[in-house]
Amino acid sequence: MKKDLRIKSQVFDDAKRAPNRAMLRAVGITDEDFKKPMIGVASTWSEVTPCNMHIDKLAISAKQGAAEAGGVPLIFNTITVSDGISMGTDGMRYSLPSRDVIADSIETVVGAENLDGYVAIGGCDKNIPGCMIAISRSEVPAVFVYGGTISPGFRNGEKLDIVSVFEGVGKHNNGDISGEELHGIECNACPGAGSCGGMYTANTMATAVEALGMSLPGSSSNPAESKYKLEDCRKAGDAVYKLLEADIYPKDIMTKEAFENAITVVMALGGSTNAVLHLLAIANAIEVDITIDDFDRIQKKVPHLADLKPSGKYVMQDLHEVGGVPAVMKLLLENGYLHGDCLTVTGKTLAENLAEAPSLKEGQDIIMPFDNPKRKDGPLVILKGNLSPNGAVAKVSGVKVKRHTGPARVFDNEVEATNAVIDNKINEGDVLVIRNVGPKGGPGMPEMLSISAILVGKGLGQKVALLTDGRFSGGTHGLVVGHIAPEAQVGGPIAFLKEGDIVTIDSELQEITMDVSEEEIDNRRKNWTAPPLHARGVLGKYAHNVSCSSKGAVTDYFNR
C-alpha cells in the first residue's frame, strides 16, 4: 500500500476512538484491518423487482474484489421500486422521488461511516441515477456497476419484453388478440433476473454511465445472468482500491466532455427520454454545467445507429453478443464523435480503454453504418414554443410523422385519459394532453407507458399525439412529447390549454405550440388557481423541494 494513500477511516486510529472501534470489531474488523481503507458496497438488492433480485450475489462478488485488492469491504443496502410494476397506478408517483431517496441514503451511509470509497450496484431505472447522484456528492473514489439486462422472453418464436405486455393490452382492447393470447404474452415476457431488455431507461442510463467513464468497460451491456456480470463486480471492487491509490475522484472523471460523451452514446443508441432528466440531475450533483441546450446541440450532429427496441427489433443482449457498448463506443471514437482523452475508472483514458475493446462483429445488423443510419441525427429532440417555453423532450425514433396538428383533448390525470382511450373516445388526429402530473403536480412526474402503449396497441401510436408535463418510460414509442416545462402546477402554459385548442408539434422545426394568442393566455392565467401541493410524507417533501424538469427535477437546486 502506498504511503501517501489517503484513508478517511484512519480517524479511528486515535485512542479516543476506542468506542468506535469496538463497534467495528463486532462486524469483524481486526487490528490489521484498521490500517486499511474501508470500501463500501452499496447494494440495491430487493425482491420487489426482477431488475434487482440478483444483486445480493453481485454485492458479494464486489466485496471479494475489494478485499483481494487490500481493502476492508462492507456491504450496505438502499431501496428500490419497480417502474414496470407501479406503471399506470398511483404507485408510479413514487418512482422519480425514489431516485433522490436512493442518492440521499447512499450519501448518508458513506459520510456517516467515513468510508474511503465504494462500489454502487444498481439495476432498475432509478437505482442508476440515484447511485450516480450519490457518487457525485460523496467526494470519495467510486465505481458504478450495472446489475445487467434481462434475457428476452419468447412466445411462438417471437422475442418479448415488458413493453410487449403493455402493447398487448391495447391489442386486446382493440379486439386484435384474445384474452388467452394476452395471458400467454404476460407469462412469457420476463423470464428471470435483470432490467428491461430494450434500450429503455435502465439500459440507457447504464450505457450513459459507462460512456461517462464511471463504470468498467462492458458493464452496461453484460447480461444480468452471466459470468461476465459477476466478474464486473469483482473487478469493480479492485478498481475502487486502485482509484484510491491513484488519488482519482469522481470529479476528475465526470467533466463536461465526459457528459458530452454520454449524451452522444445515448443519441447513437436511441436511448430513453429519461436520460435528459437524469443526466441533468447527475451534472447538477457534480457541479458540471450541462443544460438541455447541450442535448439539443449534440442531437443535431450525432446519427441514430441502433436498431434496438422499443422502435427497433433487437434487445441489449443481442448487442452484447456482437461486441456490446464498448464496440459501439469504439466505432463512435474512430469516427470522431467522442472525446477520447477523458479519464475513466480504469485509471486510463477512454481511448486507451477502447483500444483494447473488440470491434463490432462482421455481418451484424444491430448497429447501422454511418452512411445508412436509422436517422441522420439523434432521436431525442428538444422542443420549445408557447406551450413549453423551457423545453420539452420528444423521442422520434421510428416516428414517421414530422408534424402533427390537431385539437387538444385535455385531462388532469392519467386515469381519465386512459379510460377515454379504452372507451374509444380519442380519435385519429387528436392531441391527447395529460397535465398536472409534473414533478410538483404529480407529485413525482409519473411515467405514461401504460397509456402510450395502449395507443400503439390500438394502432393510434402515430395518429394521436400524446403530450404531458409528466414523463415517458424508455419503453414508450410513438408520437409522444414529455417533460413539458414549466409544468401546469406552477402556471406553465399547459395549465391554460383548453379542450379543442389547436396544438402543433413539429419535430423538424423543434416547436410545440398552441394556436392561442398571448393576450388570451394572459386572460386565462388571471382566472387560474394552482391546485394544492401534496402536503405529507415523501411525496409532500418532494413536491415542495423539486425543481423544474428542465433542470433535472432535482431536490437541491437551491445550491446552484
PyMOL commands that set and color helices and strands:
alter all, ss='L'
color gray80, all
select helices_A, chain A and resi 8-13+15-26+33-35+55-69+83-86+90-112+127-138+162-173+179-188+201-212+227-246+250-253+256-269+274-286+292-299+316-321+324-334+350-355+414-422+449-457+488-490+493-496+518-526+537-545+549-551+557-559
alter helices_A, ss='H'
color red, helices_A
select strands_A, chain A and resi 38-43+72-77+117-122+142-146+153-155+158-160+380-385+388-395+403-411+431-434+465-468+480-485+502-506+511-514
alter strands_A, ss='S'
color yellow, strands_A
deselect
rebuild
show_as cartoon
